[in-house]
Amino acid sequence: MRLGAKGWKVTLVDKLDRPGGRGSSITKGGHRFDLGPTIVTVPDRLRELWAECGRDFDADVKLVEMDPFYKILFPDGESYTAYGDDEKVKAEVERISPRDVEGFRHFMWDAHARYEFGYENLGRKPMHKLWDLIKVLPTFGWLRADRSVYGHAKMMVKDDHLRFALSFHPLFIGGDPFHVTSMYILVSTLEKKFGVHYAMGGIQAIADAAVKVIEAQGGTVLLNTEVDEILVSREGKATGIRLGDGSELPAEVVVSNADAGHTYKRLLRNTTRWRWTDETLEKKRWSMGLFVWYFGTKGTANMWKDVGHHSVVVGPRYKEHVKDIFINGTLADDMSLYVHRPSVTDPSAAPKGDDTFYVLSPVPHLGHDNGVDWDKEMEAYKAKVLKVIEERLLPGVGAKITEEVVFTPNTFRDRYLSPFGAGFSLEPRIFQSAWFRPHNVSEEVDGLYLTGAGTHPGAGVPSVIGSGELVADMIGPAPGFVATEKPAVKPAPPPVAAKPAPAAAPAPEPAKPAPEKAAAVKAAAVKAEAPKPAPEPKPEPVAPAPQAEAAKPAPAAAKPAAKPAPKRAPRGKGRK
């Protein structure tokens, strides 16, 4: 989208049949299963991206603010409910452990300091030069980036329930809380500062809206099309891509949103690499795999009234279970689960009176020596998951299931081309972050840029958006492009609160269109009324490489038009 706004003619190539990659969806029996991300934590980055393209995000996508954010259920019967309101949070902490109120407050102050440095500063700057890293090392030291997320939580609070509540977030970007740098406690500030939102229609609605913007810019979107190789000239410059059918698309610039490991190991398999060799990639620490069970239930909209949109069911072990997943590669009998119930918020997620769920369990990736054979283990593990959720959250749910889809690490490997079936690419440990991560501008090939979870600044929707921002700014405007004034980013509309407790969705009034259709009509009206821009000089084409993660160029936040990227030294001569 940002490249299209800078005058480039974009051809987007996606392996899947729907845009969105991990953020796409599958519909079965009237149940829409959101396959990956389920929340929007920094909606302003999307609003900035749309504004950069001369559009209004809130006219294209409806966001609903979650209240509460989520509920954590512990095996001893205790629970912790996360709120956006400070007084509610304080009351929840006091209820669980009065002695930890001050420590909890101190933790949140520390999280804000890391947010200011790690997200607003470091996360919005490219990190492809070693000097970029050296300059920030003193701040890393002051913020104790060497300490783990759990280690920091343990120092601040004494209660084990609160220690979990403050430290589990790295699991949602593929990190081991006991080894990931404490910089990632900034996620607590993202929740507090921006809230937790849900896109009506799921993340798929954002991907669909992005495609409309790309096509309105004159771009082309090719679905069901897999890229086989990135073409590289004898001089070491990317010149286009070769598709699975053998045809080629020439390009002035190539942007790969595929997993960085897949980009280097597969798409550049015929190109000599000096840093990201196959051997180097094999030795890296990859994020955990995911077992995700998507299912629809019949006639349950009025059941389980205390189960909201987001629930976390904690198993009997924390540190030991995480070690089994990340270090031992063992598929344990016990588990911790994330349960998503979008139908309590979004009537379009399920038929009237029914429910749609997905249950996610972190599991080992496929690269361990004792790798799990999911062809044999899938049904047995699904039965264990069912037993846990029936005992802890949704009694009797098994008898109500009418539709289901199961993803294992094998699915992530084959569908998303993710190395070892990892759910979030490289694990975000300190020596696999920032400069140590695959760079946004390729170290191996000129004219090749990388976005997505496997590159800087990392996994998670806000960071992936940030990677697109960095790349678009480095590439700059197309030759001959004359920028026009963009409308200012509109302030966020008053938050639309989700229903606090699940209930059957009321039947819509006959005269009103369904929410998704209404949003589409509104977007079409905006498009029809918008004045057509003056024709621009035709730029050179750009063909992004395969979109294994998302069927759109990684979105980016708005900034003034960047200058064209400076010429880079040839490989082996100062390219560090």
ChimeraX attribute file (.defattr): number of C-alpha atoms within 10 A of each C-alpha:
attribute: neighborCount
match mode: 1-to-1
recipient: residues
	/A:1	26
	/A:2	29
	/A:3	26
	/A:4	24
	/A:5	25
	/A:6	25
	/A:7	24
	/A:8	26
	/A:9	22
	/A:10	27
	/A:11	24
	/A:12	24
	/A:13	29
	/A:14	28
	/A:15	24
	/A:16	23
	/A:17	13
	/A:18	19
	/A:19	30
	/A:20	27
	/A:21	25
	/A:22	23
	/A:23	22
	/A:24	25
	/A:25	20
	/A:26	14
	/A:27	13
	/A:28	15
	/A:29	11
	/A:30	16
	/A:31	24
	/A:32	25
	/A:33	26
	/A:34	24
	/A:35	22
	/A:36	19
	/A:37	16
	/A:38	21
	/A:39	21
	/A:40	24
	/A:41	21
	/A:42	18
	/A:43	20
	/A:44	19
	/A:45	21
	/A:46	21
	/A:47	22
	/A:48	22
	/A:49	26
	/A:50	27
	/A:51	21
	/A:52	26
	/A:53	22
	/A:54	18
	/A:55	22
	/A:56	21
	/A:57	25
	/A:58	18
	/A:59	17
	/A:60	25
	/A:61	24
	/A:62	19
	/A:63	24
	/A:64	21
	/A:65	22
	/A:66	24
	/A:67	22
	/A:68	22
	/A:69	22
	/A:70	21
	/A:71	19
	/A:72	19
	/A:73	21
	/A:74	18
	/A:75	13
	/A:76	10
	/A:77	7
	/A:78	10
	/A:79	19
	/A:80	20
	/A:81	17
	/A:82	19
	/A:83	21
	/A:84	18
	/A:85	12
	/A:86	10
	/A:87	10
	/A:88	14
	/A:89	18
	/A:90	17
	/A:91	13
	/A:92	18
	/A:93	23
	/A:94	14
	/A:95	11
	/A:96	16
	/A:97	16
	/A:98	13
	/A:99	13
	/A:100	18
	/A:101	20
	/A:102	15
	/A:103	16
	/A:104	21
	/A:105	16
	/A:106	14
	/A:107	21
	/A:108	20
	/A:109	15
	/A:110	20
	/A:111	22
	/A:112	21
	/A:113	17
	/A:114	26
	/A:115	22
	/A:116	14
	/A:117	18
	/A:118	21
	/A:119	22
	/A:120	11
	/A:121	11
	/A:122	19
	/A:123	21
	/A:124	18
	/A:125	17
	/A:126	22
	/A:127	24
	/A:128	21
	/A:129	13
	/A:130	13
	/A:131	12
	/A:132	15
	/A:133	16
	/A:134	10
	/A:135	10
	/A:136	12
	/A:137	13
	/A:138	11
	/A:139	13
	/A:140	18
	/A:141	11
	/A:142	9
	/A:143	17
	/A:144	15
	/A:145	19
	/A:146	17
	/A:147	17
	/A:148	23
	/A:149	27
	/A:150	25
	/A:151	18
	/A:152	22
	/A:153	25
	/A:154	19
	/A:155	11
	/A:156	22
	/A:157	22
	/A:158	15
	/A:159	16
	/A:160	13
	/A:161	20
	/A:162	20
	/A:163	20
	/A:164	20
	/A:165	19
	/A:166	23
	/A:167	24
	/A:168	17
	/A:169	19
	/A:170	24
	/A:171	17
	/A:172	15
	/A:173	22
	/A:174	28
	/A:175	27
	/A:176	28
	/A:177	26
	/A:178	20
	/A:179	19
	/A:180	27
	/A:181	26
	/A:182	28
	/A:183	26
	/A:184	25
	/A:185	30
	/A:186	24
	/A:187	20
	/A:188	21
	/A:189	20
	/A:190	18
	/A:191	18
	/A:192	19
	/A:193	13
	/A:194	15
	/A:195	23
	/A:196	24
	/A:197	24
	/A:198	24
	/A:199	21
	/A:200	22
	/A:201	23
	/A:202	28
	/A:203	24
	/A:204	28
	/A:205	23
	/A:206	22
	/A:207	21
	/A:208	19
	/A:209	19
	/A:210	24
	/A:211	22
	/A:212	17
	/A:213	21
	/A:214	24
	/A:215	15
	/A:216	13
	/A:217	20
	/A:218	15
	/A:219	21
	/A:220	16
	/A:221	18
	/A:222	17
	/A:223	17
	/A:224	11
	/A:225	18
	/A:226	19
	/A:227	23
	/A:228	20
	/A:229	23
	/A:230	29
	/A:231	23
	/A:232	19
	/A:233	12
	/A:234	8
	/A:235	10
	/A:236	16
	/A:237	18
	/A:238	23
	/A:239	21
	/A:240	26
	/A:241	25
	/A:242	18
	/A:243	18
	/A:244	13
	/A:245	10
	/A:246	10
	/A:247	10
	/A:248	17
	/A:249	17
	/A:250	16
	/A:251	22
	/A:252	17
	/A:253	22
	/A:254	27
	/A:255	30
	/A:256	28
	/A:257	32
	/A:258	29
	/A:259	26
	/A:260	28
	/A:261	26
	/A:262	21
	/A:263	21
	/A:264	24
	/A:265	19
	/A:266	16
	/A:267	22
	/A:268	19
	/A:269	16
	/A:270	13
	/A:271	19
	/A:272	12
	/A:273	16
	/A:274	11
	/A:275	13
	/A:276	19
	/A:277	16
	/A:278	14
	/A:279	10
	/A:280	11
	/A:281	18
	/A:282	15
	/A:283	8
	/A:284	13
	/A:285	18
	/A:286	29
	/A:287	28
	/A:288	30
	/A:289	28
	/A:290	23
	/A:291	25
	/A:292	25
	/A:293	21
	/A:294	23
	/A:295	22
	/A:296	29
	/A:297	22
	/A:298	18
	/A:299	15
	/A:300	19
	/A:301	21
	/A:302	14
	/A:303	16
	/A:304	15
	/A:305	15
	/A:306	11
	/A:307	20
	/A:308	26
	/A:309	26
	/A:310	19
	/A:311	20
	/A:312	21
	/A:313	21
	/A:314	21
	/A:315	16
	/A:316	13
	/A:317	12
	/A:318	17
	/A:319	12
	/A:320	12
	/A:321	22
	/A:322	25
	/A:323	15
	/A:324	16
	/A:325	21
	/A:326	24
	/A:327	15
	/A:328	15
	/A:329	21
	/A:330	19
	/A:331	19
	/A:332	14
	/A:333	9
	/A:334	14
	/A:335	21
	/A:336	23
	/A:337	23
	/A:338	18
	/A:339	24
	/A:340	23
	/A:341	21
	/A:342	28
	/A:343	27
	/A:344	27
	/A:345	24
	/A:346	22
	/A:347	24
	/A:348	20
	/A:349	25
	/A:350	26
	/A:351	20
	/A:352	18
	/A:353	18
	/A:354	25
	/A:355	27
	/A:356	30
	/A:357	24
	/A:358	22
	/A:359	21
	/A:360	22
	/A:361	19
	/A:362	25
	/A:363	28
	/A:364	31
	/A:365	28
	/A:366	22
	/A:367	18
	/A:368	15
	/A:369	8
	/A:370	12
	/A:371	14
	/A:372	20
	/A:373	11
	/A:374	17
	/A:375	9
	/A:376	9
	/A:377	12
	/A:378	15
	/A:379	12
	/A:380	10
	/A:381	17
	/A:382	17
	/A:383	11
	/A:384	13
	/A:385	22
	/A:386	18
	/A:387	16
	/A:388	19
	/A:389	18
	/A:390	13
	/A:391	11
	/A:392	15
	/A:393	17
	/A:394	17
	/A:395	15
	/A:396	13
	/A:397	19
	/A:398	15
	/A:399	9
	/A:400	15
	/A:401	18
	/A:402	14
	/A:403	16
	/A:404	17
	/A:405	15
	/A:406	15
	/A:407	17
	/A:408	23
	/A:409	27
	/A:410	23
	/A:411	17
	/A:412	23
	/A:413	18
	/A:414	12
	/A:415	17
	/A:416	23
	/A:417	22
	/A:418	25
	/A:419	26
	/A:420	24
	/A:421	26
	/A:422	28
	/A:423	31
	/A:424	29
	/A:425	27
	/A:426	29
	/A:427	30
	/A:428	28
	/A:429	25
	/A:430	19
	/A:431	14
	/A:432	20
	/A:433	20
	/A:434	25
	/A:435	23
	/A:436	16
	/A:437	22
	/A:438	26
	/A:439	24
	/A:440	27
	/A:441	24
	/A:442	19
	/A:443	20
	/A:444	24
	/A:445	22
	/A:446	22
	/A:447	20
	/A:448	25
	/A:449	25
	/A:450	28
	/A:451	34
	/A:452	32
	/A:453	29
	/A:454	30
	/A:455	29
	/A:456	32
	/A:457	32
	/A:458	29
	/A:459	25
	/A:460	19
	/A:461	22
	/A:462	23
	/A:463	26
	/A:464	24
	/A:465	24
	/A:466	27
	/A:467	32
	/A:468	28
	/A:469	26
	/A:470	27
	/A:471	26
	/A:472	30
	/A:473	22
	/A:474	18
	/A:475	21
	/A:476	20
	/A:477	24
	/A:478	23
	/A:479	14
	/A:480	12
	/A:481	16
	/A:482	12
	/A:483	14
	/A:484	11
	/A:485	9
	/A:486	14
	/A:487	13
	/A:488	14
	/A:489	18
	/A:490	13
	/A:491	9
	/A:492	11
	/A:493	8
	/A:494	8
	/A:495	12
	/A:496	13
	/A:497	15
	/A:498	21
	/A:499	17
	/A:500	17
	/A:501	15
	/A:502	21
	/A:503	20
	/A:504	19
	/A:505	19
	/A:506	9
	/A:507	9
	/A:508	11
	/A:509	8
	/A:510	7
	/A:511	6
	/A:512	9
	/A:513	12
	/A:514	14
	/A:515	16
	/A:516	18
	/A:517	11
	/A:518	12
	/A:519	20
	/A:520	17
	/A:521	15
	/A:522	15
	/A:523	20
	/A:524	15
	/A:525	12
	/A:526	15
	/A:527	16
	/A:528	10
	/A:529	8
	/A:530	11
	/A:531	8
	/A:532	8
	/A:533	8
	/A:534	7
	/A:535	6
	/A:536	11
	/A:537	12
	/A:538	13
	/A:539	17
	/A:540	16
	/A:541	20
	/A:542	24
	/A:543	24
	/A:544	28
	/A:545	33
	/A:546	33
	/A:547	32
	/A:548	28
	/A:549	30
	/A:550	26
	/A:551	30
	/A:552	24
	/A:553	33
	/A:554	28
	/A:555	30
	/A:556	28
	/A:557	23
	/A:558	22
	/A:559	13
	/A:560	10
	/A:561	15
	/A:562	14
	/A:563	11
	/A:564	14
	/A:565	14
	/A:566	9
	/A:567	7
	/A:568	11
	/A:569	11
	/A:570	15
	/A:571	16
	/A:572	10
	/A:573	8
	/A:574	9
	/A:575	14
	/A:576	12
